[in-house]
Amino acid sequence: MKNIKLKIPKEVSRVTQTLEKAGFEAYLVGGCVRDLLSDRKPKDWDITTNAKPENILELFEHTFYENEYGTVGVVSPETTKGVSGETLDETLKTIEITPYRLESKYSDSRHPDAVVFSDKLEDDLKRRDFTINAMAYSVSGETLVDLYNGQKDLKDKIIRAVGNPEDRFSEDALRLLRAVRLATELSFTIDNETEKAIVKQAKNLKNISQERIRDEFIKILMTDAPMDGLILTQKLGLLKYIIPELEKGMGEKQKGAHIYTIWEHNLRTLQHSADKNFPLHIRLASLLHDIAKPHTKRWHKEKKEWTFYGHDVVGKRVSREILERLRFPKQTIEIVTKLVRNHLFFSDIDKITLSAVRRIICNVGPENVWDLMKLRTCDRIGMGRPKEKPYRLRKYMAMIEEAMKAPVSVKMLKIDGKRLMDVSGETPGPKIGFVLNALLEDVLDDPALNTTKYLEKRAQELIKLPENELKALGEKGKEKKEREEEKEIKAIRARHWVK
């Protein structure tokens, strides 16, 4: 035991105090202790105790107990405010309490055959995965229990299994991937013996459910260094049980502007998406955008180079297969496959038209088009290009904004030709168009006038004017519309630093 004072939220200390007042032991354990010792904000709070589930349920009013491992979730009675009166942090809304446990043999490399509760903290700590996660902290005693030198490994930045690494990994094969995730997340290295055991037991990862693998894989992607994480995953023989399609790009050279192999290009594209702190779906699209290049690789006799025609089309299918296999949500699959399918959009600003840009917007959806642009910038950096947004791409972005802007036209009016004829008694003809353009001029001058009441009243006044006078008003309205559109387009292009 070591005396040490850690800053613990009142919501957490209140739970440990309740257990101790009832005569039980209570220790913070696992990731929250590790994070506190390394000045990181804990992502969750776990408490271990010699109290049994029925004891815990009696001590706390708001709880849930729906698992076979004895873990009881204690829900904070405050819905928005903590005991200090400040807004309650999400991590403090539910605190998990688990009895000390001894676990029997793992026949399936996934779940213990039986869970046996213990009365000793030592029994609970020796079954944990890594030394940095096998430390316990007494809030009341301000003491750290560190039986496996986890604090030293934390200082030396080492991931080391508790006890015999082969025993730990045979208990739960997901720990193989978790070691990589922690090393990536914390920028640690994996102990040599632990690494050897991972390589030896890598095949056991196939016994783990796709959902559990997906969740650890997502955590690797969402770190600051996912490229390092995937390189380590491949090196240790784990990637072939997650996305074996990625390994097909290893050693595969490309052509032209591509200076990296397909494998390295995909990883560098992913890494830039992490450097920009882009969300998961863009990171997935960055990783998978060229996934089908090995499938479509063909030698072009005339050009005397390798081609990858159609890799965007095939990539959509392969990406869907991968994401469905890993049980990603349908919404994530749809957006990622759209981005992969459209990442090769034509962007020559000397030849592209607004109608072509509108088709791209239609293909991916207005809500996704800017994510497609983000993917394109990541793709450029992944190729080794010095700029993520050259003039050509900025110009294309300006064209997207132009194509998506609200049209300055009679369509924006709160009245249409049919309603105008109803209120005025006018028959179809040129006068209807003249009136609508005249009304548009009023609204461009004062947008507050775009109400059904005003426009119907004003239309009845205008329809009585001679046609030549009405035509002049309409032409004036059209000219103002064109000036307003020109001003708006200039503003858009200025925002993107293009002409």
Secondary structure, 3 states (H helix, E strand, C coil): CEECCCCCCHHHHHHHHHHHHCCCCEEEECHHHHHHHCCCCCCCCEEEECCCHHHHHHHCCCEECCCCCCCEEEECCCCCECCCCCECCHHHCEEEEEECEEECCCCCCCCCCCEEECCCHHHHHHCCCEHHHCCEEECCCCEEECCCCHHHHHHHCEECECCCHHHHHHHCCHHHHHHHHHHHHHCCEECHHHHHHHHHHHHHHHHCCHHHHHHHHHHHHCCCCHHHHHHHHHHCCCHHHCCHHHHCCCCCCCCCCCCCCHHHHHHHHHHHHHHCCCCHHHHHHHHHCCCCHHHHCEEECCCCEEECCCHHHHHHHHHHHHHHHCCCCHHHHHHHHHHHHHCCCCCCCCCCCHHHHHHHHHHHCCCCHHHHHHHHHHHHHHCCCCCCCCHHHHHHHHHHHHHHCCCCCHHHCCCCHHHHHHHHCCCCCHHHHHHHHHHHHHHHHCHHHCCHHHHHHHHHHHCCCCHHHHHHHHHHHHHHHHHHHHHHHHHHHHHCCCC
